[in-house]
Amino acid sequence: MSHDSEAGIPAATRSHPPQQASSAKRSIRGTLVAASLTVMVAQIANALPGALNGEFQSTFNTVGSQLTWITASFMVLVVVFELTFGLLGDKFGHRKLVLGGAALVAVGSVVCALAPTVQLMWVGSAINGLGAGAIFPASLALVAAVSRNMGERIRGIAIWAGFLSAGSALSPLLGGVMAGLGSWRNAYVVVAIVSLMALALTALLAREAHSERSRSVDIWGQITFAIGLILVLFGLVQGPEAGWSAGYVLGSLVVGAVLLAVFVAIELKVESPLLDLRLFAIRQFTVSSIVAVVGMFAFLGACFTTSMWLGPVQHQNPMFLGLLFLLLQGPAFVLIPVISRLQARFGSRWLMTFGFMAMGAGALIASGFDVLERDVTAFIVPCLLVGLGFAFTLSPMTAIAVNSVPRQLTGMASATTNLLRDLGFALGPVLVGAVALSAAGSRLMVSLQTSDLSPDQLGPAMGIAEAGGPIALNSLPAGVPGAAGSEYALVALGAGFAQAYLVVAIAALVAAALSYFGLRGATEPDMDAALPESH
């Protein structure tokens, strides 16, 4: 893309013939439309298990951490390869990555729709995660790269972030509707179809964008990062089920941590790093990065806890969960123009502080709920608070990170920002699941051992609890051996997930404090300023 050396504004946009200016505007709009639709469908695939955990449990008779892995297999692949996709986008073009990512999401969704076992669901979710890992940074880089000034870039990022959240809002509603109509699998069929539509629109409308820098692939950085992160997350997921002292759990955590340390050492020495650690010399970028991990852990932790509470724990109608997820995810889409104006008037720091405080308040309210109370309307206020909190944080957090770096680092900055946000998302279900299931498992065994169940019920109940955990015991149909212990499992799960809500609330309040104090004195970008040249 050619640039004028004086103003740093795309030459096509500043040319005298009005036809050229009009064509440039259409190209920018077309890129924004394609990027927004594609990131929305990627996020639909990401969030879909949230409304369907109860259906998965019934269909596949899952035990222990098997439900967690349906969500985690998606997010692990996103996080592991997001930096590499950012590099490849800089090198070969971000539009190409969006096209390839949309194709992968279509394939992964078909695998999920046809999966006969939970293991194949993991495979389909992993393929979806690989596609989304390409889409998230590449689509954001397209939006940032075609912007002509700072104000246009911030508005474009706000729209992109809104469609990202719209995907999260529509996804559980889609899952609930399809489950209510008789088959949750049709939800994945819809995702596959919309993915192909997004692919076609990207091919027709999006303008290509890539960095002018020549970067080589950091093979050893990618290997150590991928294996290290997978091992750490594997240990965190399996710890509650196998026990934290189990050899393979401890081994995974230790080896994974060592490999991540080696990754950092490699990035400090290699000429073309996968992650340019110089980005973290920029205070705004560093603070927003920490907030992204902690804050998005809190958000998806709240979503996952709500999904588990109303799904595999209480076995509520999936449609109820879909409607509640509209409150969790919908505000970030509905409030796109409001957030953009508020950000320009008050600054990102205040929006982020308010948002995370609202998120923490919602989780704190939910932590006091009684699992024996089945009135889903009690979740309206906490879900709305968490949803408003997410709406007030996503776009400002992303904008600070991307706008704080030189334009030639936009691809890496967007990839790093997405990586850290998605790392928080990945840690959400992993850590809150570990907290909840560990607490619930310990409480359940004590409750069963001190219960007054008859021997013909106590023996099977203890065996099922030891083999499959509290969720397996809670899901036993009435009349089968051990079913009398399901009430003890329900109470234990309620206590465990209430504790998870409390952890989420603390994390959100920590993110609020980091936003308020860490971004103090930070200058907001000039909305009318031309963007700098890339070199």
Sequence and secondary structure as in RCSB ss.txt:
>XXXX:A:sequence
MSHDSEAGIPAATRSHPPQQASSAKRSIRGTLVAASLTVMVAQIANALPGALNGEFQSTFNTVGSQLTWITASFM
VLVVVFELTFGLLGDKFGHRKLVLGGAALVAVGSVVCALAPTVQLMWVGSAINGLGAGAIFPASLALVAAVSRNM
GERIRGIAIWAGFLSAGSALSPLLGGVMAGLGSWRNAYVVVAIVSLMALALTALLAREAHSERSRSVDIWGQITF
AIGLILVLFGLVQGPEAGWSAGYVLGSLVVGAVLLAVFVAIELKVESPLLDLRLFAIRQFTVSSIVAVVGMFAFL
GACFTTSMWLGPVQHQNPMFLGLLFLLLQGPAFVLIPVISRLQARFGSRWLMTFGFMAMGAGALIASGFDVLERD
VTAFIVPCLLVGLGFAFTLSPMTAIAVNSVPRQLTGMASATTNLLRDLGFALGPVLVGAVALSAAGSRLMVSLQT
SDLSPDQLGPAMGIAEAGGPIALNSLPAGVPGAAGSEYALVALGAGFAQAYLVVAIAALVAAALSYFGLRGATEP
DMDAALPESH
>XXXX:A:secstr
  B TTT  BHHHH SSHHHHHHHHHHHHHHHHHHHHHHHHHHHHHHHHHHHHHHHHHHH   TTHHHHHHHHHH
HHHHHHHHHHHHHHHHH HHHHHHHHHHHHHHHHHHHHH SSHHHHHHHHHHHHHHHHHHHHHHHHHHHHH SBH
HHHHHHHHHHHHHHHHHHHHHHHHHHHHHHTT THHHHHHHHHHHHHHHHHHHHH      SS     HHHHHHH
HHHHHHHHHHHHHHHHH TT HHHHHHHHHHHHHHHHHHHHHHH SS SS GGGGGSHHHHHHHHHHHHHHHHHH
HHHHHHHHIIIIIT   HHHHHHHHHHHHHHHHHTHHHHHHHHHHH HHHHHHHHHHHHHHHHHHHTT  TT   
GGGGHHHHHHHHHHHHHHHHHHHHHHHHTS GGGHHHHHHHHHHHHHHHHHHHHHHHHHHHHHHHHHHHHHHHHT
S   HHHHHHHHHHHHHHHHHHHHT  TTSTTGGGHHHHHHHHHHHHHHHHHHHHHHHHHHHHHHHHHTTT    
 TT B     
